[in-house]
């Protein structure tokens, strides 16, 4: 199959990463999780004892970071300056700070440049918030995945085993707050690209969404 790029955007918990990974595996394309890159920066900032408000320090640190996404036994491994942080970037602490880091314009420029390079040879399925609008505006196929906040919270609730103390309502509030911050920021906010296909996954299973995306991919061959 000839290579092309696929952009998948949408709010937290819409199933983007699972779906993007399955699509990439089926097509033999490379999957790139850009959220993991923002999380890697956030983890590094917190490790260094910084807070998101220390913008110039955050930017300086982001410039120096060597972030690599490598295929691994359990999906994509995230390596920062040689250290495997795949699990560390999924903690509550990182999740609750990442949107504040992601609103800093210069952090976005640095990561966007890296992301564009990863897709330069095509054959990439990239998921995030601004892929169709800013990172890969020329992607051959663009999707915007969404689902009701209730269903997204339920999915996270059922898959999150490390926070037994969190209620479904709390999770729903956290997801809604993160979406709001991502959608309202000035630089590259979460928004559907004009030429993206909207897929509401509220009542759809993952295999059905993957099949819908693959159907549209076949029209590109
Ligand atoms: O996809 P994930 O939920 O892991 O993303 C974590 C956060 O990273 C998002 O809530 C958002 O603040 C930020 N992000 C972004 N732009 C992207 C990908 C993620 O701002 N392309």
Boltz pocket constraint, residues with backbone or C-beta under 6 A from the ligand:
constraints:
  - pocket:
      binder: B
      contacts: [[A, 12], [A, 13], [A, 34], [A, 35], [A, 36], [A, 38], [A, 39], [A, 98], [A, 99], [A, 100], [A, 102], [A, 127], [A, 128], [A, 129], [A, 130], [A, 131], [A, 178], [A, 182], [A, 188]]
      max_distance: 6.0
